[in-house]
Amino acid sequence: MPIIEKKNLQEDCLFGLWRITEDYDTLFRDVILMEQDIVRLNGFKNHQRKRESLSVRALLASLTYPGARIVYDSKRKPFLLDGSYNISISHSNDYTAILLSSQRRIGIDLEYMCHDISKVSRHILSRGEYITSDSGLSSVHMYIHWCAKEALYKICDKKDIIFNQNLTILPFEPEQKGTIQGIHHGDGFTEVFDMGYWIDDNYVIVYCVK
C-alpha cells in the first residue's frame, strides 16, 4: 500500500504521507473524480504533475473517505468541499503529504533535498536569520527555513507574502527533528507560530498548527 505514514501530529491534526509508485492509469482508476476534477487534471501538461494530483486524491481518500473532494479558491488554496477539514498539501519528488484538521489552521511543506539551495538563499532568508557555519549542516538548515516559510505561507492563506521580508524563523540549531518558531510580519501586525519539523530519507517536512 503506497501510504507509508499516517499519524496524529497533535490533537485534531492528522498527517499522511504517500509514496507515488503507481502509474497514471492505476491512480486514475483507483480514485473517484467528478467532471470538474477531470477538467482540472487534464489542464496539467506535465505527466508527473498529473500523477501528483491523483496521489493527493488517493491519500485524502485513505485519510478520510472515498470521494472526498478538494476545491481551490482564487489563490489556489485547497479546501474540502464538505467543509469537514482544513487541508494543507505538499509534494516533492515521489512523495505527497497531507495535513488535516477539523478546527485548526494548518500548513505543511515537504521538500526533497537535491538542489544547491544556497543559490536561492537570498530569496528565502530574511536579514539576520541564523544559518549554521557547519558546512555539513548549512544546506539542511536552509532547507528547513525554506520548508518552514512555505508552511507559513500556506497557513497565512498566501496573502501578499514575500519570504525574505514578511517571514522570519527564529534562531535554532538543525537536528533530525525539532520545534521552531516563525513570525509573519504583516501590515501593522505580527503573528507568531509554533512549528515542528523532521528529516527522513533526505526529505524535510515542516508543519504549522494554530
C-alpha positions in Angstrom: 0.0 0.0 0.0 1.6 3.3 -1.0 0.5 5.2 2.1 3.7 4.9 4.1 2.8 7.0 7.2 -0.3 8.1 9.0 -0.2 9.7 12.4 -1.6 12.5 14.6 0.9 15.3 14.9 -1.2 17.0 17.5 -4.7 16.7 18.8 -7.1 17.1 15.8 -4.2 17.2 13.3 -3.9 14.1 11.0 -0.8 13.7 8.8 -0.5 11.3 5.9 2.4 10.5 3.6 2.1 8.7 0.2 4.9 7.4 -2.0 3.9 7.6 -5.6 4.8 4.2 -7.1 1.7 3.8 -9.3 1.5 4.8 -13.0 -1.1 7.3 -14.1 -3.7 4.7 -15.2 -3.6 2.9 -11.9 -4.1 6.1 -9.9 -6.8 7.3 -12.2 -8.7 4.0 -11.8 -8.4 4.0 -8.0 -9.8 7.4 -7.2 -13.3 9.0 -7.6 -13.3 12.1 -9.7 -16.1 14.5 -10.7 -16.2 16.2 -14.1 -14.7 19.4 -12.7 -11.8 17.3 -11.2 -11.1 15.7 -14.6 -11.1 19.1 -16.3 -8.5 20.4 -13.7 -6.5 17.2 -14.1 -6.4 17.5 -17.9 -5.2 21.1 -17.5 -1.8 19.8 -16.3 0.5 19.4 -19.2 3.2 17.6 -17.2 2.6 13.9 -16.7 4.3 13.8 -13.3 2.1 16.7 -12.2 -1.0 14.7 -13.1 0.3 11.7 -11.0 0.9 14.1 -8.1 -2.6 15.4 -8.4 -4.1 11.9 -8.4 -1.9 10.8 -5.5 -3.4 13.7 -3.4 -6.9 12.4 -4.1 -5.8 8.8 -3.2 -4.1 9.9 0.0 -7.1 12.0 1.0 -9.5 9.1 0.5 -7.2 6.9 2.6 -7.2 9.5 5.4 -10.9 10.4 5.2 -13.4 8.6 2.9 -13.7 7.7 -0.8 -14.9 10.5 -2.9 -13.8 13.3 -0.6 -13.4 16.3 -2.9 -10.9 19.1 -2.9 -11.7 22.5 -4.4 -9.5 25.6 -4.8 -10.1 29.3 -4.2 -8.8 32.1 -6.4 -5.4 31.9 -4.8 -5.2 28.1 -5.3 -5.7 27.4 -1.6 -7.3 24.0 -1.2 -10.5 23.2 0.7 -12.6 20.2 1.2 -16.0 20.7 -0.5 -18.0 19.4 2.5 -16.1 21.6 5.0 -15.2 18.7 7.2 -11.5 19.6 7.4 -9.0 22.3 6.8 -6.3 20.8 4.5 -2.8 21.6 3.6 -0.9 19.7 0.8 2.7 19.3 -0.4 4.5 17.1 -2.8 8.1 16.7 -3.8 9.9 14.2 -5.9 7.9 11.0 -5.5 6.1 11.8 -2.2 2.8 13.5 -1.3 2.0 14.8 2.1 -1.4 16.0 3.5 -2.2 17.6 6.9 -5.9 17.7 8.0 -7.6 19.4 10.9 -11.3 20.0 11.6 -10.8 23.0 13.8 -7.3 24.5 13.4 -5.4 26.5 10.9 -2.6 24.4 9.4 0.2 24.4 6.9 2.7 21.8 5.8 5.6 21.6 3.4 7.7 18.7 2.1 11.0 19.1 0.2 13.4 16.7 -1.3 16.9 17.9 -0.6 18.5 17.5 -4.0 19.5 21.1 -5.1 22.1 23.6 -4.2 19.8 25.7 -2.1 22.5 28.3 -1.4 21.9 29.7 -4.9 18.4 30.9 -3.9 19.1 31.6 -0.2 18.8 35.3 -0.7 15.2 34.9 -1.8 14.4 32.8 1.2 16.3 34.2 4.2 15.4 37.4 5.9 18.1 39.8 7.2 19.6 38.5 10.4 18.3 34.9 10.2 20.7 32.4 11.5 22.3 29.7 9.4 24.9 27.4 11.0 28.6 27.8 9.9 28.9 24.0 9.9 29.4 23.2 6.2 27.8 19.7 6.7 24.6 21.2 8.1 24.2 24.6 6.5 22.3 23.2 3.4 19.9 21.2 5.7 19.5 24.3 7.8 18.5 26.4 4.8 16.1 23.7 3.6 14.3 23.7 7.0 14.0 27.5 6.7 12.5 27.1 3.2 10.0 24.5 4.2 9.1 26.5 7.3 8.3 29.6 5.2 6.3 27.5 2.7 4.2 26.2 5.6 3.7 29.7 7.0 2.8 30.9 3.5 0.1 28.3 3.4 -1.3 28.8 6.9 -1.4 32.6 6.3 -3.6 31.9 3.2 -0.9 33.1 0.8 -1.7 36.8 1.5 0.9 39.1 -0.2 3.8 37.3 1.5 7.4 37.8 0.4 9.6 35.2 2.1 12.6 37.3 2.8 10.6 40.3 4.0 7.4 39.1 5.7 8.5 35.8 7.3 11.2 35.3 10.0 12.3 32.0 11.5 13.8 32.5 15.0 17.3 31.1 15.5 17.6 27.3 16.1 20.2 24.6 15.6 19.3 22.0 13.0 18.5 18.5 14.3 16.9 15.3 12.9 13.6 16.7 14.3 12.6 19.6 16.5 10.4 22.6 17.1 10.9 26.1 15.8 9.0 29.4 15.8 8.1 31.5 12.8 6.8 35.1 12.6 4.6 36.6 10.0 5.2 40.4 9.7 2.0 41.9 8.2 0.7 45.4 7.6 0.7 46.7 11.2 0.8 43.3 12.9 2.9 40.3 13.7 1.8 36.8 14.4 3.9 34.1 15.9 3.6 30.4 15.0 4.9 27.2 16.7 6.2 24.7 14.2 7.5 21.2 14.1 9.9 19.6 11.7 11.7 16.3 10.9 14.1 14.9 8.4 13.6 11.5 6.8 15.4 9.8 3.9 16.7 13.2 2.5 13.3 14.8 2.8 12.5 17.7 5.1 8.9 18.1 6.5 7.7 21.1 8.4 4.2 21.6 9.8 2.5 24.5 11.4 -0.7 24.5 13.6 -2.5 27.5 15.0 
